Amino acid sequence: MDLLWQQPRRNTLVTWPNDVDQRLDILVRAAIAAGEQASRSQILAALVATAEASPDAVADLLHAYRRLPADALAADNERPDLPTIRTPGPTRTQ
């Protein structure tokens, strides 16, 4: 059986706020804490592939995101309960 996650890849450039980028790292750490092998791209792909694609659902997601206060993700930036991971490549700057 062919699996979606094993299909040919395409690079995508994503620009977003630093706190959202840090949140993605938190999600990777959470997956690893659950015993999963996961990468940033796999987390993003999982979120996109499983999101509801109805216009109202996508609009609701956008509206919820756009209403988040600037410090909405600040509490998650430090999560000592999750494993520390070393990401390959150059260190991202804040």
C-alpha positions in Angstrom: 0.0 0.0 0.0 1.3 3.4 -0.9 1.3 5.9 1.9 0.8 9.6 1.5 3.7 10.6 3.8 6.1 8.6 1.6 5.2 10.3 -1.7 7.6 12.6 -3.6 8.4 15.9 -1.8 8.1 19.5 -2.7 9.9 22.3 -0.9 7.6 25.1 0.4 8.8 28.4 1.7 6.8 29.5 4.8 7.2 32.8 6.5 5.4 33.4 9.8 5.9 35.0 13.2 8.8 33.7 15.4 6.4 32.5 18.1 4.6 30.3 15.5 8.0 28.9 14.4 8.8 28.1 18.1 5.4 26.5 18.5 6.2 24.1 15.6 9.4 23.1 17.5 7.2 22.5 20.6 4.9 20.3 18.6 7.9 18.3 17.3 9.1 17.9 20.9 5.7 16.8 22.0 5.6 14.1 19.3 9.0 12.9 20.4 7.8 12.8 24.0 5.0 10.6 22.8 7.5 8.2 21.3 7.1 9.3 17.7 9.9 10.1 15.3 8.8 13.4 13.8 10.2 16.4 11.9 9.0 19.9 11.4 7.9 19.0 7.9 6.0 15.9 9.1 4.1 18.0 11.7 3.2 20.6 9.1 2.1 18.0 6.6 0.0 16.2 9.2 -1.8 19.4 10.1 -2.4 20.3 6.5 -3.5 16.8 5.4 -5.9 16.4 8.3 -7.4 19.9 8.4 -11.1 20.2 7.3 -11.2 21.7 3.8 -14.6 23.3 4.0 -14.7 27.1 3.4 -16.3 27.7 6.8 -13.8 25.6 8.7 -10.8 27.3 7.0 -12.4 30.7 7.6 -12.9 29.8 11.3 -9.2 28.8 11.5 -8.1 32.0 10.0 -10.3 34.2 12.2 -9.1 32.4 15.3 -5.5 32.8 14.3 -5.9 36.5 13.4 -7.5 37.2 16.8 -4.7 35.7 18.9 -2.9 38.3 21.0 0.8 38.8 20.4 1.7 36.8 23.5 -0.7 33.9 22.9 2.1 31.4 22.5 4.6 32.8 24.9 3.7 30.3 27.7 4.7 27.4 25.5 8.1 28.8 24.5 9.7 27.1 27.5 8.5 23.6 28.1 10.8 21.8 30.5 8.4 18.8 30.5 9.3 18.0 26.8 12.6 16.6 25.6 15.2 18.9 24.2 16.0 18.2 20.5 18.9 19.2 18.3 17.8 20.2 14.9 20.1 19.7 12.0 21.6 22.5 10.1 22.4 26.1 11.2 20.8 27.4 14.3 17.8 29.7 13.7 18.1 33.1 15.1 15.3 34.9 16.9 
